Amino acid sequence: MPARFLTDPAEAGRAPDIVVAGGGIVGLATAFFLSRAGLRPLVIERLPALAMLASRRSGEGVRAQWELPSNIELARASIDIYAGFEALTGHTAGYRPIGYLYGSRTEAGAGRLAARVDRQREAGLDDVEWLTPEAARDRVPTLSPEVTGAAFRAGDGVIDIGSIITGYLAGMNADIVTDCDLLHIRERVGGVTLETNRGAIDTGSLVLANAVRCPGILASLGVALKLRLSRSAIQYVTLDRVPADHPAVVDADLGSFWRPDTNGARMTASFRSTLFLDRLTDDPPVGADYLQHAIRTVSPLTPFWGERAAEISGGHLRSGSLLVTADGGPLVGRLTGHDRIFVNTGYGGHGVMMSPEAARLLADEATGGAASRWSPARFDDGFMPPAEPMTVNLASNRD
């Protein structure tokens, strides 16, 4: 049964088993897997439509190349879900395994990449490859002659957000109300009452999947987790003759990224330059010279971007706000001391990449299963797990 869009929560005609606050890609994945687990969720989204913010402002890339074994496991399982998405939902996820390549132009950088590949293979990612300079240029001829080595995984690639949303909506037995803002939470025996701009909603449980709004809600519940908002940007460029099957390329020295896209490419100057935000905003400002900066930082490893920059015929820039955790990993599971409240948030811009498997794990916990290793309880008593160096985290990034 496909999802039903309601104009008011009362139209559901019954109290939902569980409410998912947040209608982005993470919230929809959560509702989908809760539905498959036998619950009937209600998704509430404060904006007029679903997935209007960070979900639509990403590179839409998926990769299992992470440092920590737990994150490798989560991302690889999510990629497997996307690969089998049509059998699961009746709709393709637009998954294209074009590969992800991390390259360096220094001997030290190549050494770090080679060592990381060894660690990834020890963690079970046995299809990640170390490429010598010659092998890297054979695999990706557009790379600079200065490349000193690269890490590559052919099963990494890209997906299509619109297709995924279509599949989730077609496959979930759930109700959805947009323009519905969560204002207050009152816990009670046997459930939770939510105050919204559309009136009160009584429910058995609640999942907070509303990303940048989550810190304020957690604070109102007396939950103290180290969280910060950060800014991201993705530059879309229009340029003909960009090979559609070109791997996504990350410059391990500069942190820049680009991937092919319809009629051109998407790129970001550097994930390392992500800035923390002091206040909540849906559209954080980005410098007017971002395109030029992005071209400057992707060109050293892929020189044709510098050579063909004058041919770029159009494009646009999208920025977004992200929620970053202390260790760079998501928060997935029940809040300590709040038996009826769960979270699925804190992906730091990688919700597309990791949320399918995380949502499945949350649904398992919400229906009586064990907590996952991404539970917020991992920070109980001030404990600090190892941080993921391949994304922004509060242990390594203090700007």
N, C-alpha and C positions, 0 to 999 in steps of 0.2 A: 504494500500500500504506500503510495507516495505521500510526502509531507503535505500538510494542509496549512494554508496561510489564512489566519484569522485577523479580523480588525480589532478584536478585543479578547483578552484572556477568558472572559466569561463564556464566550462562544464555544469553548471546548466541551461544556456541558458536564464536566467532571474535574475533580482536582487532579493535576498531573502527578505521576509517580515521582518525577524529578524535574526540576527546572534547570536549564542551561542558560546562564547569563552570558551573552556574547554570541553574535552570529557571524563571526569570521570563520576561516577555514578550520581552526582548532575547535570552535564551538560546534560546527556542523559535523566534524569527525566524531566528536564526543556524543552528540545526539544520535548519529548513525549507529555507533557501536552499542550505546545504551539500548536503542531500539532492538538491535539484533540479540541483545541479552535478555529481552523479554519485558523491558520497561517501556512506558509511554512517556516520552519527554515533551516538555514545552520549552522551546527556544525563544528567548526574548532578546531583542536587539534594539539599542537606543536610537540608531539611525534609520532612515526611511527604507533602506535596502540592506541586503546581506553582503558581507565581505567587501565593504567599501574602503577600508583603510589598509593596514599593513598587508593583508592577504593579496591585495591587488597591486601592491607596490614592492614586489620582490623580483628576484631574478628567475623565480620559478625553477630553480635548480635543485637536484637531489643528489646527494653523495654519501657514501659510507666511509669516506676517508676522514676519519676523526682520530684524535690521539687516545682518548680514554676508551677502554674496551666496552664500557657500558654504553657510551654514545655510538660507537661502531655498531653495536648490537641493535640499538633502537633505530638508527637510520637505515641499516640494511633491511631490517624487518619491515620498515615503512616502505622502502623501495619495492620490496616483494609484494606488498599490498597493492601498490600502484600498478605493478606489472600484471597482476591478476585482477585488476579493478573491473574489467568488463564482465568476468565471470561472477564477481561479487555483486555488482550493481546493475549490470546490463548496459553500462556506458564505459567507454574508454577513459583513462586518465590522461591521455595525450602523452604517455610516457615514451620518451625516445632516448635510448641508451647511447648517446653520442660520446660519452666519456668525459672525465674531468682530468685535466693535466695540471700539476703543480710544477713549475719550472724555476730554475735559478740560473743566474749568470755569474755566480762566484763559486769558487771552490769550497768555501766554508758553507755556503748555502746548499750546495749539492751534497755535502757531507751530512748536513742536518736532515735533508730529505731522505737520503739513503738510510740513515739510522731510523727515521720515523717509519719508513716502509718495513724495516725489519721488525719494529715493535708492532706495527699493524698486523703483519703476518703471524707473529707470535700470538696475537689476540684473536686470531681466527679469520682475519680478512685475507684469505689466501689467494684472491684474484687481483690484488693490487700489485703493480709491477714497478720495478726500478729500471729506468731507461738511461743508458749512457748518452752522451751528447749525440753520437751518431744515430743511435736507435731512436732518440727523441725526434730528431729531424726527419728520419725516415717515416716515423709515425705521423708527425705533424710538420709538413714541409714549410709552413709559414713561420716557424719559430726562428728566432735570431740565431745567426752563426755563433754568437757568443754564449749560447746556452751551455751549461756545464753539467746538466743532469736534470732528470725529471721523475716525478711519481705519477703513475697513470692507472686508472681503473676504468675498464671499458663499460662496466655495468652502471656507473654513475651517469647522470644525464639531466634531462629536463622533463617537465610535465606541463599541463595546461590547467590553470585554476578554474576557468569556466567549465571545462569538461568535468572536473572533479566535483564541483558544486552541483552540477546537473545530476551526476551519479549519486551523490549523497542524498539529494532531495528525492530522487526517484526510489531510493531503496530504504527510506526510513519511515516508520510509523510514528510520526511526531506532528505536533502543532507548532506553528511559528507565528509570532507577533512582532512586527517591526514598530518603530516609533514608541518603544516601551522601555523606559529608563528605570533601572533599579536604583531606588533611593535609600532604602533602609531594610535591614534584616532583623527579624525577631525570632529567636530560637524558642521552641516550645516543646513540650513532651510529645514525642512521636512525629515531629516534623518541624517545618520552618514556615514562617509567614513573611512574605516579601511585600514591602510597600513600593509601588511604582507610580509613575504618572498616569497609568491606566487603572489604578485602584489596587486593592490588596489581592495577593495570590497565596493561597494555602497549598503547600506541597510537602511531599514526604522528605525530599532531600534537595540540595542545591549544588550545582557545579559552577564555580566562578571561572569562566573562560573568556573574560573580558579584558585581558592583557593590561593596557595602560591605565584602565580604571581600577585595577585590582588593588594596588597599594593603599588607596584611600579606603576601600571597603574593608580590607584586612585590618587596617588601623582602627576602624570603628568597631571591629570585633575583638580588639585587644591582642591581635596576632602580630608579633614582632619578627619579621623576616627582613633580611638585608636585600632590598630591591631598589633599583634605580631605572629611570627612563633614559633611553638614549635615542639618538637620531640616526637614521639611515637614508641613503639616497640611491636611486637607480636611474641611470641615463639611458633613454631609448634613442637610437640613431637610425636614420634611414639611409641606406647605402646599398646599391645593387652589387651583385656578384660576391656577396659574403656566403661562403659554402654552408648550406643548411646542416650538413653533417660534421661541421668542424667541432672538435671538442671544446668544452668550456675550458678556459685558461685562467689560472691564478698565478700571478707573479709572486713567488715566495719571498723575494727580496723587498718588493714595494707593497705587496698586499692588494694590488689591483686585480680586477676580475672582468672577464667578458665572456659572452656566449652568443651564438648566432640566434637570430630571431626572425620572424616574418618581415621581409623587406629590409633587413639590416641586422642589428644586434642590440643587446643590452650590456651595459658596463657600469662598473662602480670604481671610483678612483682608489679607494682603499678602505677595507673594513677596519683598519687600525686607526683611521681618522674619525671613526664614529664618536660623536660628542655626547656627553651626558647632558640631559636637559634639567633645568631647575624648576620647570612648571609643565603641567599637562597641556599638550597641544596636539591636535590631529594633523596639522600641517606645519612641521618645523621648517624654518627658513633655511635655504641653501644658497651658497654664493653664486652670483650671476656667471662666474667663469667656470662653473663646474664641468661643462663639456670639455673645455680646453684642458682643464686639469686632468680629467679622465683620459683624454687622448695622450697627454704627456706620460701618464703612468701605465697605460697598457702597451704603448708603442715599443718600449725597450725590449720586451720579450716577444712581441708580435709586431714587427716593424711596419707591416703594410698599413697599420692604422695611422702612423705618421705620414706615410707616403701618400695615402689616399684621403687624408683628412679634409682637403679642400673639396672633395667630391661629395661629402655628406650633404644630402639635400633636405634634411628635416629631422625632426625628433622632438622629444619632450622629456622633462625631468619630473620624477615623482619622489617625494620625500615622505617619511613616515616616522612614527614614534614606536619604540620597541621597549619591552620590559626585560631587564637584565638581572640575573640572580648572582649570588655570591660566587658560585662555582661554575657558572656558565651553562648549567644544565637546567632543564625544565622542572617545574613543580607539578607533580602529577599524583593526586591521591587525596586522602582524607586529612583535614586539618587537625592537628593534635588538640584535644580538648573540645572538639566540635564534631560530634559523631555524625551529624547530618549535613555537613558542609564539606565539599571537595573542591579542589582546584585543578585546573589544567591550563597552565600559563607559564610565562617566563622563558620563552624559547629564544629570546634575543635575536629575532629575525629569522629563525629556522623552524617556524611552526609548520610551514609547508613540507619541510624535509622530514620531520620527526613525528608529527602529530597522529598519523594513522595508527601506528603501533602503540603510542602512548594512550590514545583514546581507547583502544581495545583493552589495555591493561587497566585503565580507570574503570571501564565498564565491568570488568571482572571483579575489581575490588568493591564496587558499589553494589554488586549482587552477591556478596559474601565471600569473595576470594581474598587472597593475601595482598598486602600492600606491595608495591613495586619498589625498586631501588631508587626511583625518582620521587618518592614520597617527601613531602615537606618535613617529615619527622627526621630526615637525615641531618637537619640543622638544630635539632633539639639539644638543649644544654650547651649551646654555643659551639657545638662540634662543627668543624670546617672540613668537608671532603676535599679531595684533590680537585683542582680547578682544570677546566678544559682550555688548553692554550690556543685551540684553533677557532676561538670565538671570543667575543667581549665578555669579560667577567669582572666582578668587583674585587677579586683577589689580586689580579694582575693589572687592571686598568683603573686608575684612580683620578683621572681628569674630572 
